[in-house]
Amino acid sequence: MELFIRYLRPYRRLLLAGMIIKLFGTLAELSIPYILEHIIDRIVPAGRIFPVLLWGFLMIFMAFVTAVLNITANRRAVDVSSRAIYDLRGDFFRKTMHLSGTRFDAFGLPSLQSRMTTDSYNVQNFMARMQTMGVRTPIMLIGGILVTMIMDPSLSLILIVLVPLLIAIVILVSLKGVPLFDKVQRHLDDLIRIMRENISGIRVVKALSREDHERDRFNAENDALTQSDILANTIMAIPGPSMQLFLNGGLSFVVYFGALRVNSGQTRPGVILAFLTYFNLIMMSVMGLNRIFVMFSKAKASADRMQSVLSDLPDQPIVPDDGTSDDTGALIEFRNVDFNYFVGTKSENALTGISFRVKEGDSLGILGPTGSGKSTILHLLMRFYDCTSGKVLVDGRDVRSYDKDELRRMFGVVFQNDIIFADTISENISFGRDVDKAGISFAAEAAMAKDFIEEYPDSYLHKAQVKGVNFSGGQKQRILIARALAAKPRILILDDASSALDYRTDAALRRNLRNHYADTTMLIVAQRISSIKDMSNIIVLDNGRIIASGTHEELLAASPYYRQVYESQMGSV
Ligand code: ADP
């Protein structure tokens, strides 16, 4: 609720104006059956044509006013809710951009996506409807009952008995149905997650003939979603038809008793006609109440889910350096670092006892089997995650003591599976930073991308499609490397960033890095020894631990694992 208030508050004037318009629209609508009663019972019997025309015109005029006011109010409601949701989505997006790696993992990408889309839609829908139905329903209900009581108190007894009964049904059913919608949304999250995994991993699913297994996994989750959806909607569907039943029953009562009362002269026929219309309007309002509850329950679950992200506390505060990190003169230093992705649960460390130093201008190669913790080292260095124990230092300072922007500005990075955006090559390289044309083409040349880019007729203005599918793997990697180089970073990080390049291009890339970026400190993760053999130092990881380190020659002499990898790769060249 607090979320609705917070985001509607800036538009409270518009909101209030819209609600007042709706109020008048509803009052105008309420007046129509009353005018009809007046015409039938008092004007027509008098037998004069002019008053009939006059009152008839008034009725048409009120119908017109009702339509205009209601349309205006509905448009305003959409306007206000769109603006509020625009703000909400903006805040939500900014918040997700600043979530730490740990919190991002905890929410999960699919869940964040559905919060941003489905949930924000539910919230918007409710905000819009609340401004219209939220005004119309109570006014119709109370106003309708009051008018009918004035017209014929005895007949209105039917309403006074029925309406509270129906409201009670609506409330009881809603109390039961509301929590179910939360469950539906959780199942939907899981389903989207499975779909995402399969679509992004479609090749490996096909290659390993895992289609049947994946289909079963999908079906199981799809069943769970369908079951909970059916249950939630079945419960919430009870009030609608039961109200139809009460409505028709009530109408029959009104007609029957009304006819008796007209015959005995206790009431007039116009009253019965007006009564039937009010009865209809009131019952519709109670049904509207039911819809408001359904929408509210969905919107509340959705708002809670968005709020839980928005109010997620920063788990990576800036911690002042405790001054015990005696400066060793290294630009980058890991000091006995342990790290576990799973906060608070007992599981194996992704890194254990990692220590190394890299001096400014030096380069570090990182080698090791998949899952050995290579990328994790880079994540800790950039403080996507905080280490569990030990220290990560940059420039002799604990990374936790840096403002995140200040820290990350030092880096140019290419991570595995980095994304090319659907924009021009030039924009993909400059990436919103202050890089001029010369800077872009210098970076592209160093990244060995210049030649293929300049073969396009529109050169740097050539457009990438979504995820860069119109480029080959090697072309994408070269554009990404150019992006990392373009801002002339102090530290360059390449995480398996040249794996798709042929050996010659890879060698030329390394030569360019050596010649043009000699002052840049580099951390390079690679599968190929040829990519890292010229580095000033190399660490070999296995199972989260450093099992060997040294220069290429030292490792060839000292590390059987390194020698074995080297020999196997030499054999394949
Ligand atoms: P490498 O880069 O050497 O392939 P990683 O550093 O990516 O290895 O992963 C090291 C270990 O941490 C692996 O066991 C991997 O499954 C695990 N891991 C990586 N990222 C996450 C994450 N976000 N959440 C949980 N575990 C992770």
Residues whose N, C-alpha, C, O or C-beta is under 5 A from the ligand:
A	BS01	ADP	D105 Y341 A350 P369 T370 G371 S372 G373 K374 S375 T376
